[in-house]
Amino acid sequence: MNTGSRRRTLAALAAPALALGLGACGGGGRDASTPLPANPIQAMFDPAAINIGSVGWRTSTRDAFLLAARQVNDAGGVLGKRVNAIALVARDNAEAQEMGRQLLDGGVSILNVSTSTRVLNLLPLAQARGVPILTESGSSPALTTLADGDLVFRVGVSDVDATPVLARVAFDAGKRRAVVLVNEGDAFGAGLDSLFSPAFQAIGGQVVRTVAIPFGLKSGFAPYLKQVFDANPDVILNGILAADISANVLNESLSSQYAGLWLLPGTAAGNQTFADNLADPGQIKGGASGAAATFGLYDSASYRYFRDSYVAQYASEPQDFTAPTYDIVMAMALAIERAGRVNGTASPTPAMIRDSLRPVMNAPGAAVRPEAIGAALALVRQGADVDYGGAYADIAWDARGDIAGAIPFTVFRLDAQARRWDGSRQIVIDIPRSAP
């Protein structure tokens, strides 16, 4: 990061041997001649700061996490301290588990974790330490009913709310006969499969087959695609979790000359990695579409502020899930500030921070925004109630850690010629969960 913070990508690390994408905002710097420490994650902790952590799945969400932390620090930090944001990118679930363990062992006060499966895997470790988990992309319905001790909070929609929008996109395109393609053993895929069929059936379609591909398989999809095409679908819901592998499935299907629609959920719809990994988008005869609540509302002042800040910092457009990740850090900062004030401490415990999450996100309170995070933190220090509305949406958390509010869904269409997603259309849907 700029302004004296550090951000580094490391590879082939020892003890344990991991290839990690690491970043920290707010810690001291090292020059290129300084040897890497034996345990680089632990070396990123700062005992004089408030340490927060992220186990992400994309560099773009890591960058959003670090950007928000820098803005909080530029506004004076929290509780008279800097926020030390330790932001990691894991290539797979095993690596995410090890990263999360090290962050929790090191004493992070609060943790951001990407994807439902990784949240579920890390939850027992977080529960043992009472550390709350905030997730931008954990959309599985299992997170709603989980016995989590009120530790898991989403900044994004559950598949319960997102899947009916996908079904409507397919139906409005004239499709009636669907096959669902998912990863075997994936929490996201299982939820998608269980929810799409009733949603599609309720409006006049039907799911004729579900095909499960082994998790982590990157090529050799022919036997699974045969099962798909033997069912004669006019729409295929491609719920493969990783965007690049999801694209590989389409690449291997091109020889079949499939003329139906490829339907993509938020893991791929709007994701440029998916588009970049397509071999020849022009050969996708029936096109590709999708819908996802993974971007902020384009017209909102807070999203424009986030977008402008992101472009200025990284010289690239923000990707899917970056706006909710950015809001996660802002909510963390406000909750930490409040927890310290309410409990009379400059070092609030994870439980204290957890208990302050809803009070800074939910009404009543003064409306505060990320573009004035310094003023928002000042209000909290003065004892005022605040109601944070972010770059993603103006949301509240219900009793289960799910969100309520007016949520922007972006409807995507793959522009084969430009090799990009066209996400110019957005619809706002009220998520019917009532915050306490």
Buried (B, 14 or more C-beta within 10 A) or exposed (E): BEEEBBBBEBEEBEEEEBEBBBBBBBBEEEEEEEEEBEBBBBBBBBEEBBBBBBBBBBBBBBBBBBBBBBBBBEBBBBBEBBBBBBBBBBEEBEBBBBBBBBBBEBBBBBBBBBBBBBBBBBBEBBBEBBBBBBBBBBBBBBBBEBEBEBBBBBBBBBBBBBBBBBBBBBBEBEBBBBBBBBBEEBBBBBBBBBBBBEBBEEEEBEBBBBBBBEBEBEEEBEEBBEBBBEBEBBBBBBBBBBBBBBBBBBBBBBEEEBEBBBBBBBBBBBBBBBBEBBEEBEBBEBBBBBBBBBBBBEEBEBBBBBBEBBEEBBEEEBBBBBBBBBBBBBBBBBBBBBBBBBBEEEEBBBBBBBBBBBBBBBEEBEEBBBBBBBEBBBBBBEEEBBBBBBBBBBBBBBEBBBBBBEBBBBBBBBBBEEBBBBBEEBEEBEBEBEBE
